Amino acid sequence: MEPRPRRLFILSFVLLLLSPLIGLITKKNIAEYETTKLKLGSDEFELEIADTRDKQIKGLMNRDELGDWKGMLFVFEPATRPAFWMRNVRFPIDIIFIDQQGIITEIWKNQEPCGFVCTAQQPAELTRYVIEINTGASSQISIGDKIRISLP
């Protein structure tokens, strides 16, 4: 092997070996997130609050599951058109986009984890809050519904 391809091969091999360790190091403990309760239709969810850039980047990555009636609430100040992808998320979810007035503007149902190549997607409207919950858990809500969000 030529020197450069050999170095690239060795680096790739080392990264492959270290990837489980990197996952453990970067895995956030759920206790690090504040939580809030939120009603969607007649169902009440306990949502972890992702209100910092680091928490938003981490999202639901590297978790094996999301418990029943659990989820994540992303808070964007000011409202924006955040990009989302399913990289290192291990289960399908519903993603709910909410504007500054608390109105649901989009619901992306059954978002499947992506493979090695992921494409980020953005909502069409400015978004103040995003909720990620288990697939199917958004069945009682619709675009245009108003959601009352209370942060601790």
Number of C-alpha atoms within 10 A of each C-alpha: 7 6 8 9 10 11 12 11 13 12 12 12 11 11 13 12 11 11 11 10 12 12 14 10 9 11 14 17 7 9 8 10 15 13 20 17 17 20 12 18 14 8 11 12 19 18 21 24 22 24 16 12 12 9 16 18 11 16 24 26 18 17 14 11 12 17 10 11 15 18 25 23 25 22 20 20 11 9 15 16 15 20 10 17 16 22 20 19 21 17 20 20 25 20 22 23 25 27 19 15 11 17 19 21 19 19 20 14 18 17 17 16 17 16 11 7 7 13 11 10 12 13 18 11 15 18 28 21 24 21 21 26 26 21 17 12 21 22 12 10 16 16 13 12 13 16 17 10 13 8 11 7
